[in-house]
Amino acid sequence: MTTQHTENLELGRATTHERSEALNLVYAALASTDRQQAVDATLGELRAGKLSAQALHVARRGGRLVGAALAKPHPGRTAVVWPPQLTAATPELVADQLFAQIDAQLATEGVVIAQVLAHRDAPQDVPRIRRAGYDHLTDLEYLVCGLEHLSAADVEAHDDGSLTFETYRESQASRLAQLIQRTYEGTRDCPQLNDVRDMHDVLAGHRATGQFTPERWSFVLRDGVDVGCLLLAHHFGSTTWELVYMGIVPTARGGGDGLRIVRYAQHSAASHGATSLVLAMDTSND
């Protein structure tokens, strides 16, 4: 029966005329308003050349669209994948074939880490993702801090003057890469990803988050010695900043520096007109 259902199946990339239909299928689990925004945004990326036409995968049978998936490479040799979605009565084998096509695309483009986005309202995604060889690494929580009512006292209460913040310069990439590598020692934040990528790929990934400017990245020093780093980014067209990465070397942990650095991040964002600061947290990191 599966053979009959997959007869005349054609795998490929979405044509210009198929893009809207394919993306509506990719984002089918989203609420209608969110789905339309996601479709419009992705179509805009495709039209502007910011996203390759190779990223939108489709399956057709008898000239009709029966499956679609999206794989978006990102700087730093990573990618985000929206898993295959199928029309009614389309066999699961088609999802597996679309995943195989995605794997070939990402391998050609040198991607070493692919993250799959499984929607909670699409339970069919999980078995498809597992069959494709993806492992559940962790769950992320996206946290937000409103900055409108942040007071100077909130910052000053945790500023004992022991830390100084030195603005990053582009010529200091090696210094920052070495420092971040040290902050990974003993980390509980997605430790499975340690050493999977070169540190300069890691920096490239951080640079691609939000709107990068060197002035929003800092070395954190005590007595002139690097003890940590803070990477912030502004989300273009909004009043939201993101705490992209904050790390502390093992010898400086346990003394409250983490809170001091986060308070500095909140104050820095607020002083530049941000109304919120967001970050992603590994839920397994106690």
Secondary structure, 3 states (H helix, E strand, C coil): CHHHHCCCEEEEECCHHHHHHHHHHHCCCCCHHHHHHHHHHHHHHHHHCCCCHHHEEEEEECCEEEEEEEEEEECCCEEEEEEEEECCCCCHHHHHHHHHHHHHHHHHCCCCEEEECCCCCCCCHHHHHHHCCCCCCCCEEEEEEECCCCCHHHHHCCCCCCCEEEECCHHHHHHHHHHHHHHCCCCCCCHHHCCCCCHHHHHHHHHCCCECCHHHEEEEEECCEEEEEEEEEECCCCCEEEEEEEEECHHHCCCCHHHHHHHHHHHHHHHCCCCEEEEEEECCCC
